[in-house]
Amino acid sequence: MDFIKGLKDRTVFIVGSKKNAGKTTFLNYALSRLRGAASLGALSVGVDGEPQDQVFGNPKPQVRTERGDILLCAETALKNADLHYEILNIYPFRTAIGRPVLLRALRAGRAEISGPENNSQLEEILSDMRRHGAGTVFIDGAMDRITQVAAGTKAAFVYVARVEPENLDSTAAAMKLIWAASGAPLWREGEKCPAPLIRLEGALTPGKIPPKDLKGGTLLIEDLTKIFLTWAQWGELKGRFELRFAAKPDLAAFIVNLYNVTRADFEKKLASAPLADRIIYNPYELR
């Protein structure tokens, strides 16, 4: 579990393969591992920490806080919060559950973290958290919020997967694609790379794949969140071009939680991609 130490002083996105994949559980685990070694902050890019998931109604873990943690919460969620805190900022913009409030926990408790509605607000809040002392900031959220943050900070992401028989194939395929894409280097202005440089704007879909008779050069993709290809399509594209990203966070680890699926059966699905050293199986059992 040394990869946890590598998250110190970074902006860390926790993204999931599906709803209720275990993102908040991993967030609590990571916070507990880094306390005492780093000043911590946490927010969500949606509503998180609520007693029940708003879509499926399943019980959800709350975010466990300690004195000094810097959190973003919705003002409506603070009325009945088990939390003693000082307010650092109340933002003028509103979300569906009220204005975001930046606060510092003054004692241990539990919180319902939330977040802004767009990336410009996210950048403002992250800057505020840093200014108030948060060194490591966890964002319990979605892949499509990574882009802008990754361009300006030392960003990383952790992919949390809940693997069940019904999603075994699709989860393995998604992980292989993320692993392969994360290995493509970041492109920097003025950097030499094989010509011609072909810039792809927006999402990389099958319809945007260059014709098969076009080979050589560098294909510049906006960011990791805009790839909508299969594992095979990515491999074919990599065989013809040098692939680069304009913005890309680092892949820290895959957290895999298996339900009615054996590790052996799951790893058979990953046989064509050597990513075993990036996978942590249910780390909470190691404590």
N, C-alpha and C positions, 0 to 999 in steps of 0.2 A: 504493500500500500504506500510505497514511497512517493507515488505520483501526487498524493495529497499535499505533501510538502512543496511540490513544484507549483502548486496553485497560489502560493503566498505572493501577495502584492500584485495580483492580476485581477482583471475583470473576467469572471468565469460564468459562462452561460451553461445552465443545466437544461438540456432539451430531451424530449422523450419520444419514443417510438409510437406512443398512443396515449390517450387519456388514461390517467391512473397507472402510468408506467412505474411510478416510484420516485419521481423527481424530488418531492418535498422530503421524503424519507432520506434520500441521499443528501439533500441540503442540510438536514439536521446532523447527519453523520459527519459531513465535511466541516461544519461549524464546530462540532465538538472536538474534532481532531486538530483544528488549527488554533483553538483558543489558548491564549498564553504565548503563542508564537507570532500572532498577527492581530492587528486591529481589524474588525470585521464589519461588513455591511451587507444588507440583503434587501432585495425587492423582487417584485414579480412583474411580468409583462401582461398580467391579467389579474384576476382575483385568486389568491392562494391562501392557504392556512384556514379556510372556513371549515366548520365542523362537518359539513357534507358537501360533496361535489355538486355544483349547481346544475350539471348536465345529467348525471346518472344517479345522484342521491346517495352515493357510497360514502361511508365515513372516511375522512381525510385527516392525516396528521397535521397538527399545528406546528408552526415554527417555534422552536424552543430558543429563548433569548437569555443572555446573561448581561450583567452590568457592563456598560460601555458599547454594546452593539448598536450600530446605526441602522435604522430601518425606515422603509417607506410604507406607510399605511394610509388607507382611506379614512377621512375624518369620521365617517359613519361607523367604521369598525372599532373606533377607540372608545365609544361610549360604554361598552360592556367588556372591555379588554382586561385580561388578567395581567396588567402591565403598569409599572410605575415608570414615568418617563419625563424627559424635558423636551420641549418642542424646539427644533432648530430652524424650521421653515415651514410655511404653509403656502403652497403654490396657487397662483391665481386661476390656472386652468382646471377644468372639471372633467371627471370621468363619470361613467354610469353610476358609480357608487360614492360620488362626492369628490371633494378636492383632496389631492395627495398631501400628506403631512410627513415631513422628515423629522425623525425624533431619535433621541439617544436613550436607551434603556438604563434605568437607574438601579434596577435589581433584576433578578432572574424572573422569568415569566413566560407567557406564551402569546404569540402575536399572529394576527392575520395580515400578512403583507400584501401589498398590491402594487400597482405601477401605473405609468402614464399610457397615453393612447397612441403616441407616435414617437418616431426616433429623435426628433429635435427636442422633445420634452425629456426623453431618456438621457440624451447627452447632457442637458442642463442639470438633471438630478444627479447623474454620476459625478459631474464636476463638483457639485455641492457636497456630495458624500466625501469625496477626496479632500475637499477644503476643510471639512470637519474632522478629518483624521482617519477615515476608513482606508486601510491599505489594500485589503482583499475584499472585493465586492462580488457576491453571488447573485445572479439573476436567474430566477426560476421562471423559465419562459419558453420561447419559441425560436426556431431557427431563423425566421425572417426578420428578427430584430438584431441579429448579429452584425450585419453588414457595416453600418455606419460606425458602430463602436469599434469594430475590428480595424477600421482604417486609421483610427487615431490613438489607440491604446494597445497595451500588451494583452490582447484578449485570448482566451482559451475556451474550449467547450468540452463538456462531458455529455455523452449520449447514453441515456438510461433506457433500457429495453425490458419490457415485460414479455417474455416468450411463452406462448401457449401453443398447443397443437394446431389451432386454427390460424395462427399467424406465423408459424415456424418458417415457412418458405419466404414470405414477404419480409420478415424482420431480418433474416440472414442476408437477403439480397440488398436491403437498405444499408445494412452495416458494411457489406463489401463495397458498395458504391461510395459511402462516406469515407471509408478507409482509403480507397484508391484516390479519391479526389483530394483528400487531405494531404496526400504526398506530392501533389503538384506545387511547384514553387510560386512564390509571390513575385509579381512583376513590378519593377520600379522604373520610373521615368528616366530615360537616357541609358538604360541598361541594354547591353548588346544581347540579342537573341536571334535565332534563325529567321531570316526573311522569307516571305513577306510576313508582316504582323497583321493578323486579321482580328479585328475587335468585334466581339459579339455583344450587342446591347440587349439588356433584358434577360429573360429566362432562356436557358439552353434546353430546347425541346427537340424531339426527333425531327421536326420540320425545319429546324435551323442547322442541322448537321450539314456541313459542306458536301458537295457531290463526291462520290467515291473516286472519281478520276483526279480530284484535287489533292495533292500530297505535298508535304514539306511546308516549312514556315512555322510560325507560332500562332496559336489560337489563344486569344486573351478573353477570359471569361470574367464577368463582373464580380461574382463572389460565389462562395460555396452553397449558399441557400437557393441559388437559381438553377440548379441542375435537375432536370426532369428526364433523365435517361435511365435505361436499364444498365445493369452491370456489363452486359455484353456490348451494348452501344458505346459505353465509356471506353472499354478496352479497344474497340475498333478505331475510335477516334484517336486514342493515345498512340496507336500504331502508325498513324499518318501525320500527326503534328506534335510539336512540343506544346504542352498545355500549361498555361499560366493563369493566375488569378490577380485581379486588380485589388482585391481585399480578401483576406483569409485569416481566421483565427486558428490557433493550434488545437489539434485534437489531443486532449489529455488522456482520455480513457473511454472505453465502453463499460458501462455497468450493466450486467446482465442478470436478471431475476428469472429463474426458470420455474414454470408451473406445469406439472404433469408432462414435462419434457426432460429427458436425460441429457446430461452434458455431452455424452458421446454422440447422441442423435443430433444435437444442435451443432456440434463441431464438424460432423459429416457435411452439413450444409455449407460450411465455411472452408471446405478443403481446398478450394481453388484460390483462396486469399490468405496469405500468411499473416494473420492479424492476431494470433493467439496471445502475443505478448502485450497487446493493448486491452485485453478483456479482463475485468475483475468480476468474478461471480459472487453475487450477494455479499458484499463486504461486511454487512452488519453482523453476520454470523461469526466473523473473525474476532470480534471484540471480547 
